Amino acid sequence: MPTSELPGRGAAERQTPLALEVRDRRILVTAGGDGIGRAIAEIFVAAGAQVHVTDIRESALGDATAEIPGVTGTLGNAADPEHAQQVLADVTARFGGLDILVNNVGVAGPTGEIETYVDADVSEAIDVNLKSHFYFLNRFVPLLKKSDRGPSVLAISSVAGRLGHGLRTPYVATKWAIVGLIQSMAIELGPHGIRANAILPGFVNGPRIEKVIADRARALGISVEEMRESYLRKISLRRMVDAEDIARLALFLGSDLARNISGQAIGIDGNVEYL
């Protein structure tokens, strides 16, 4: 169907097809020093956006700001509300506002039966994976409400935000909570023209998953290759995803092509069937 015949659009919109357009939009990515966060920062910069990142590791933050053109950063722990306040000051000083907030920060949390957990480890998982989202939403939603550039919130959850996973309950609980938070934010922010969506990555290629595979293989007394194959059998497409796959989805959801997508939990995992 030609663009001019698309139903449900105004006359002005029918004249110009929607495009994946984020040029000059102001983006904040938490934990943007490496991994998924860095891939998201890189793809938005490549598409012409202005990006500020945070990270708790000075080396990762330094690499990102040195290697990604125009990226600036704030060092600190996203689970600390004072850090969120400092990021607000830095972003306001650089951009004067914000168009897209990407809550990406997260930790793996403890592994084991629930009665074996140490309270401090459970608290850390909840503080980093969930409370940080509240801290950054609290500070940055007022800026998003002032944006006229397609404002939105993106939250990185996990395939563990739709599937149960024994022995990883603190992590899983926070990732399910992020989905509920985003669906609630979509309702709350929708009247202000702000969209909110969650991205649910599956097993992501890289050193972190390789360490998990090696550790589990050692614990079970099998080869690393056997362990890797057992992971791939859980995935319908029989392959893991790359950080760049997740970044492409974030770019789409941040663009006008996704202007009516809100309140969704979108998996990018090759269809993980079970954990």
C-alpha positions in Angstrom: 0.0 0.0 0.0 1.5 3.4 -0.9 2.3 5.7 1.9 -0.4 8.2 0.7 -3.0 5.5 1.2 -2.1 4.4 4.7 -5.2 4.7 7.0 -5.3 6.4 10.3 -2.8 9.1 9.6 -3.2 12.9 9.2 -2.7 14.6 5.8 0.7 16.0 6.8 2.0 12.7 7.9 0.8 11.0 4.7 3.0 13.2 2.7 6.2 12.1 4.5 7.0 8.4 5.2 8.2 7.7 8.8 11.9 7.1 9.1 14.3 5.7 11.6 15.3 9.1 12.7 17.1 10.0 15.9 19.4 12.8 14.7 20.2 15.3 17.5 18.1 13.4 20.0 19.6 13.5 23.5 20.2 10.0 24.9 21.3 8.8 28.4 22.5 5.2 28.7 23.3 3.8 32.2 26.2 1.3 32.3 27.2 2.4 28.8 30.9 1.8 29.2 30.9 -1.7 27.6 28.7 -4.6 26.7 25.1 -3.9 25.7 25.2 -0.3 27.0 28.2 0.5 24.9 26.7 -1.0 21.8 23.5 1.1 22.4 25.6 4.2 22.8 27.6 3.5 19.6 24.5 2.9 17.4 22.7 6.0 18.6 25.9 8.1 17.9 26.2 6.5 14.5 22.6 7.5 13.8 23.4 11.1 14.7 22.2 11.3 18.3 24.0 13.0 21.2 24.8 10.5 24.0 25.9 10.6 27.6 26.7 7.4 29.5 27.4 6.3 33.0 29.5 3.5 34.4 30.9 2.3 37.7 34.2 1.3 36.2 36.5 4.1 35.4 38.4 2.2 32.7 35.2 1.3 30.8 33.9 4.8 31.0 37.2 6.2 29.9 37.4 3.9 26.9 33.8 4.7 25.8 34.3 8.5 26.1 37.6 8.3 24.3 36.6 5.9 21.5 33.0 6.9 20.7 32.9 10.3 19.0 31.2 13.0 21.1 30.2 10.7 24.0 30.4 12.1 27.5 30.1 10.3 30.8 29.6 10.3 34.5 31.5 7.9 36.8 29.5 6.3 39.7 27.2 3.6 41.0 23.7 3.7 39.5 22.4 2.2 42.7 23.3 5.3 44.6 20.6 8.1 44.4 23.3 10.7 44.8 24.9 9.4 41.6 21.6 9.8 39.7 21.5 13.4 41.0 25.0 14.0 39.7 24.1 12.5 36.3 21.1 14.9 36.2 23.4 17.8 36.7 25.8 16.6 34.0 23.1 15.9 31.5 21.4 19.2 32.1 24.6 21.0 31.7 25.5 19.3 28.4 22.1 18.9 26.8 19.7 21.2 28.6 17.1 18.3 28.5 16.7 14.7 27.5 14.7 12.7 24.9 15.5 9.0 25.6 16.5 7.4 28.9 18.0 3.9 28.6 18.1 2.1 32.0 20.6 -0.6 31.2 22.6 -1.2 34.4 22.4 -4.6 36.0 24.3 -7.3 37.9 24.0 -11.1 37.9 23.3 -11.4 41.6 23.9 -14.5 43.6 23.5 -18.1 42.4 22.3 -20.9 44.6 19.3 -22.2 46.6 17.4 -19.5 48.3 18.3 -20.5 51.8 22.0 -20.1 50.9 21.8 -16.4 50.0 23.7 -13.7 51.9 21.4 -10.7 52.6 24.0 -8.3 51.3 24.1 -10.1 47.9 20.3 -10.0 47.6 20.2 -6.3 48.5 22.9 -5.5 45.9 20.9 -7.3 43.1 17.7 -5.4 44.0 19.5 -2.0 44.4 21.4 -2.2 41.1 18.8 -4.0 38.9 15.7 -2.3 40.2 16.1 0.6 42.5 18.5 2.3 40.0 15.6 2.4 37.5 13.5 4.3 40.0 16.3 6.8 40.8 16.9 7.6 37.2 13.2 7.8 36.3 12.6 10.1 39.3 15.2 12.5 38.1 14.8 12.3 34.3 11.0 12.0 33.7 10.6 15.7 34.3 13.1 16.4 31.4 11.3 13.8 29.2 8.0 15.6 29.8 9.5 18.8 28.3 10.8 17.0 25.2 9.1 17.4 21.9 11.4 14.9 20.1 9.6 11.6 20.6 10.5 11.0 24.2 10.8 7.5 25.5 12.1 5.2 28.2 13.9 1.9 27.4 14.7 -0.6 30.1 16.9 -3.6 29.7 15.3 -6.6 31.3 16.1 -10.2 30.3 14.7 -13.4 29.0 14.6 -14.1 32.7 11.9 -11.5 32.9 9.5 -13.9 31.2 10.8 -17.3 32.3 11.4 -18.7 35.7 15.0 -19.7 36.5 15.8 -21.8 39.6 18.9 -20.8 41.6 18.9 -17.3 40.2 15.8 -15.9 42.0 17.1 -12.4 43.0 18.1 -11.7 39.4 14.9 -13.1 38.0 12.7 -11.3 40.4 14.2 -7.9 39.5 13.9 -8.6 35.8 10.2 -9.5 36.1 9.8 -6.4 38.2 11.3 -4.2 35.4 8.6 -5.5 33.0 5.9 -4.5 35.5 7.6 -1.1 36.1 7.7 -0.4 32.4 4.1 -1.4 31.7 3.0 0.9 34.6 5.2 3.8 33.3 3.6 3.4 29.9 0.2 4.1 31.5 1.5 6.9 33.6 3.6 8.6 30.9 1.5 8.0 27.9 -0.8 11.1 28.3 2.5 13.1 28.2 3.4 11.6 24.9 6.2 9.5 26.4 6.6 5.9 25.4 8.0 3.1 27.7 9.3 -0.3 26.6 11.4 -3.1 28.0 13.9 -5.1 26.0 14.5 -8.7 27.0 17.8 -10.1 25.7 18.6 -13.8 25.8 22.1 -15.3 26.0 24.4 -12.6 24.7 27.7 -13.6 23.0 30.8 -12.3 24.9 33.1 -13.0 27.8 30.4 -13.0 30.5 28.4 -15.9 29.0 31.6 -17.7 28.2 32.6 -17.5 31.9 29.2 -18.8 32.9 29.5 -21.7 30.5 33.0 -22.5 31.6 32.1 -22.4 35.3 29.0 -24.6 34.9 31.0 -27.1 32.7 33.6 -27.3 35.4 31.0 -27.8 38.1 29.2 -30.5 36.2 32.4 -32.3 35.0 31.7 -31.9 31.3 33.5 -30.1 28.5 33.0 -26.5 27.7 31.7 -27.4 24.3 29.1 -29.8 25.7 28.0 -27.1 28.1 27.7 -24.6 25.2 25.7 -27.0 23.2 23.3 -27.5 26.1 22.7 -23.7 26.1 22.1 -23.6 22.3 19.5 -26.4 22.6 17.4 -24.1 24.7 17.2 -21.6 21.8 14.9 -22.2 18.9 17.3 -20.5 16.4 20.2 -22.4 18.0 22.3 -19.3 18.3 23.0 -16.6 20.8 22.5 -12.9 20.2 25.1 -10.2 19.9 25.1 -6.9 21.8 24.6 -5.2 18.4 21.3 -7.0 17.9 20.0 -5.5 21.1 21.3 -2.1 20.1 19.5 -2.2 16.8 16.2 -2.9 18.6 16.9 0.0 21.0 17.5 2.3 18.1 14.2 1.2 16.4 12.3 1.6 19.6 13.8 5.1 20.1 12.9 6.2 16.6 9.6 7.5 15.1 9.1 4.1 13.4 8.1 2.9 16.9 5.9 5.9 17.7 2.9 3.8 18.7 4.8 1.0 20.5 4.6 1.4 24.3 4.1 -0.7 27.3 5.7 -3.7 25.6 8.3 -6.3 26.8 10.1 -7.3 23.6 12.3 -10.3 23.5 15.5 -10.5 21.4 16.7 -14.0 22.2 16.3 -16.3 19.2 13.3 -17.6 21.2 14.7 -19.1 24.4 12.3 -22.0 25.2 13.3 -22.6 28.8 16.1 -21.7 31.3 
